[in-house]
Amino acid sequence: MVDVYVLSIIPQECKNPNIPLHSRINMTNNTPLPTMESCSTPNPGSAEISDHPEEFLKTPDPRIAVVIPAQNNELSIGSLVLLARQYTPHVIVVDDNSFDNTVTVSEQAGATVINAREYGGGRVFSILAGCRRALGYGCKAVILIDSSGKHLTQDIPAIVEPVLTEDADLVIGSRYLKGRRVIPPFEFNNDVKAKNLQESQREFKSTDPESTFRALSVKGVMLLDLLPNNEQFDPFMVTLFSRKGLFVQDMAITRRNDLTAAAECDMKVCLYRGSKIGVVVPAYNEERLIGDTLAGIPEFVCRVYVVNDCSKDRTQEVVEYYAKNDPSIVPIKHEVNQGVGSAIVTGYKKALQDGMDYVAVMAGDNQMDPRFLPELLDPVVEQRCDYTMGNRLINQEFRKGMSKWRYLGNSTLTMLTKIASGYWQMMDPQNGYTVISKRALERISLTGIYPRYGYCNDVLVKLNVLGFRVINVPHPARYGMEKSKIKYSTYIYRVSWLLLKDFLWRLKMKYIVLNFHPLVFFYVAGAVFTGIGIIGGLYTLYYKYILDYAMFVPLTVSLLMFGFGLQMLFFAMFYDMEQEKMPNGWYA
């Protein structure tokens, strides 16, 4: 049984819910209002209505109307009307017997002014009269906004979009739906319309049921006359709509006191120690984990770039749902799978375009504990380095949960990456939990970064050539329900070949092209003599066991060559290590 709430000040003959709202108001005062037939079609000569909701950002959209119940608001009503007219030509101010200049200011600002006293007076009757006038214009969505100016009209596009796309019948601008942690989890079910809204059988629980900033559909407007004419009008609206099977949704709004005086963009700028932080989240088939990943990202992060690398599951739907509830989340989709390295590069490029000072990478599988993000940021923000990366190998406790095979593979690749990159103090190069500075991003070749797994090793080589410092930040491994997408049987071989090419490129660029150091000769000589020694040793075995000759002379020569080659390689590595300690202009 659905509870029905009736306006207490409507005469008894008007309390029949089967009588349309405009008829019930007319019974009270005989003031004519548009009929429902006139509400169903736009006025002749009105602008053509687009079927694409995003187009209302370009010009005032005749599909929406803004209704402002007002009383003695002459100081704020003018600017509110002018700002609202950026989004719609239909701004309706319903004046509730003001004794100041509210009516005059509203009319001069371009609003349609209605006198609420003719319809019974009071805020509720003001809303009813304004909504009926809006439907008379043929509007598909009605915005209710407070006349005091506490709401920001810049939130109108976001709050009205679900109504225009028929995804919701009531969108409540919530003052308390702040931060990614409070976004309701994405619901996986087969009903496309209800997947990120509540099920129609349940009563929706709003985070801000008393909010006066709302967007309603035509179906929603037609239920308003069943609500009480008192302070329960707004919270009961949520209950009634839920029980009637309409779709209700909360939408985060920006309160005026949330804005800083030094705002650098249209939305609030979140800063960490005075810097704008971006986070790149590469995602591939992470529908079950991407939500937890986004919810855990700290609030000081200014932008979150989720790069969907052509997932085959519902990852994109989940990301878009979170993006609708949090404007700091920027969804990006690859139409073709390009690899995790390419996804990160896409996020890096977007972060540079948006002016981020530092950019972190956190995988979409929720492996990277966001509690350690400040520890990764601090060395870069303090300009002690330009790149930080996590280190899970530093002690046994941090490696808890890492398989022995995984640990062995990481240790092997760590040694190879040390040699290839020139960062001899670095550990755990396979760790994708990183932070990089803006100046480093601007100087390395992003288009040349390896597109698949192995990108982190490739980035280290490029950073070393340009002289940027790297610092390891210890943090524990975190493994849950995710499954590693790395096939170690082919990964180690592929990355080893990549590291060899990167090593030769680094020697050429760093010690020949951009600068010169004799360690190149040590590396070349060491490789040549070591190779000769190994080949000589194989020949000695053939000489002894196949030809049955004495092997003293060839064995001695082979050992000398091999030992001399190793010595040259050790000298080269020593000089390479010393170069890592040399001061440079980046950190003068």
BELJO-V380672 format. One record per backbone hydrogen bond with DSSP energy under -0.5 kcal/mol. CO is the residue of the C=O (numbers start at 1). NH is the residue of the N-H. Records with the same first field share a line. If there is no record, write none. Layout:
CO = NH ; NH
This chain:
7 = 10
11 = 14
12 = 15
15 = 17
16 = 19
20 = 24
21 = 25
22 = 26
23 = 27
24 = 28
25 = 28 ; 29
26 = 30
30 = 32
35 = 39
36 = 40
37 = 40
43 = 46
51 = 53
52 = 55
53 = 56
54 = 57
55 = 58 ; 59
60 = 62
61 = 64
63 = 140 ; 141
64 = 90
65 = 67 ; 143
66 = 68 ; 92
67 = 69 ; 145
68 = 94
69 = 147
70 = 96
73 = 76 ; 77
76 = 80
77 = 81
78 = 82
79 = 83
80 = 84
81 = 85
83 = 86
84 = 87 ; 88
87 = 61
89 = 91
90 = 66 ; 92
91 = 93 ; 112
92 = 68 ; 94
93 = 95 ; 114
94 = 70
95 = 97 ; 116 ; 117
101 = 105
102 = 106
103 = 107
104 = 108
105 = 109
106 = 110 ; 111
107 = 110
111 = 113
112 = 93
114 = 95 ; 116
115 = 118
116 = 119 ; 121
117 = 120
122 = 126
123 = 127
124 = 128
125 = 129
126 = 130
127 = 131
128 = 132
129 = 133
130 = 134
131 = 135
132 = 136
133 = 137
134 = 137 ; 139
135 = 138
137 = 43
140 = 218
141 = 65
142 = 216
143 = 67 ; 145
144 = 214
146 = 149
150 = 256
151 = 153
152 = 155
153 = 156
155 = 159
156 = 160
157 = 161
158 = 162
160 = 163 ; 164
161 = 165
162 = 167 ; 168
163 = 166
169 = 217
170 = 172 ; 249
171 = 173 ; 215
172 = 174 ; 251
174 = 253
176 = 178
179 = 182
180 = 183
186 = 188
187 = 189
190 = 192
191 = 195
192 = 195
194 = 197
195 = 187
199 = 202
202 = 204
204 = 206
208 = 211
212 = 214
213 = 173
214 = 144
215 = 171
216 = 142
217 = 221
218 = 222
220 = 223
221 = 224
223 = 226
224 = 227
225 = 7
226 = 5
228 = 230
230 = 233
232 = 236
233 = 237
234 = 238
235 = 239
236 = 240
237 = 241
238 = 242
239 = 243
240 = 244
241 = 246
242 = 245
246 = 248
247 = 169 ; 170
248 = 198
249 = 172
251 = 174
253 = 255
254 = 152
255 = 258 ; 259
256 = 259
260 = 263
268 = 270
272 = 275
275 = 272 ; 277
276 = 357 ; 358
277 = 302 ; 303
278 = 360
279 = 281 ; 305
280 = 282 ; 362
281 = 307
282 = 364
283 = 309
286 = 289 ; 290
289 = 293
290 = 294
291 = 295
292 = 296
293 = 297
294 = 297
298 = 301
303 = 279 ; 305
304 = 306 ; 330
305 = 281 ; 307
306 = 308 ; 332
307 = 283 ; 309
308 = 310 ; 334
314 = 318
315 = 319
316 = 320
317 = 321
318 = 322
319 = 323
320 = 324
321 = 325
322 = 326
326 = 329
328 = 304 ; 330
329 = 331
330 = 306
332 = 308
339 = 343
340 = 344
341 = 345
342 = 346
343 = 347
344 = 348
345 = 349
346 = 350
347 = 351
348 = 352
349 = 353
350 = 354
351 = 356
352 = 355
357 = 438
358 = 278
359 = 436
360 = 280
361 = 434
363 = 366
367 = 369
369 = 372
370 = 373
372 = 376
373 = 377
374 = 378
375 = 379
376 = 380
377 = 380 ; 381
378 = 382
379 = 384 ; 385
380 = 383
386 = 437
387 = 471
388 = 435
389 = 473
391 = 475
395 = 399
397 = 400
398 = 477
399 = 402
403 = 407
404 = 408
405 = 409
406 = 410
407 = 411
408 = 412
409 = 413
410 = 414
411 = 415
412 = 416
413 = 417
414 = 418
415 = 419
416 = 420
417 = 421
418 = 422
422 = 424
423 = 426
428 = 431
430 = 432
432 = 434
433 = 390
434 = 361
435 = 388
436 = 359
437 = 441
438 = 442
439 = 443
440 = 443 ; 444
444 = 446
445 = 448
446 = 449
451 = 341 ; 342
452 = 455
454 = 458
455 = 459
456 = 460
457 = 461
458 = 462
459 = 463
460 = 464
461 = 465
462 = 466
463 = 468
464 = 467
469 = 386 ; 387
471 = 389
472 = 474
473 = 391
486 = 488
487 = 490 ; 491
488 = 492
490 = 494
491 = 495
492 = 496
493 = 497
494 = 498
495 = 499
496 = 500
497 = 501
498 = 502
499 = 503
500 = 504
501 = 505
502 = 506
503 = 507
504 = 508
505 = 509
506 = 510 ; 511
507 = 511
508 = 512 ; 513
509 = 514
511 = 517
517 = 520
518 = 521 ; 522
519 = 523
520 = 524
521 = 525
522 = 526
523 = 527
524 = 528
525 = 529
526 = 530
527 = 531
528 = 532
529 = 533
530 = 534
531 = 535
532 = 536
533 = 537
534 = 538
535 = 539
536 = 540
537 = 541
538 = 542
539 = 543
540 = 544
541 = 545
542 = 546 ; 547
543 = 549
551 = 555
552 = 556
553 = 557
554 = 558
555 = 559
556 = 560
557 = 561
558 = 562
559 = 563
560 = 564
561 = 565
562 = 566
563 = 567
564 = 568
565 = 569
566 = 570
567 = 571
568 = 572
569 = 573
570 = 574
571 = 575
572 = 576
573 = 577
574 = 578
575 = 579
576 = 580
577 = 581
578 = 581 ; 582
579 = 582
584 = 587
585 = 588
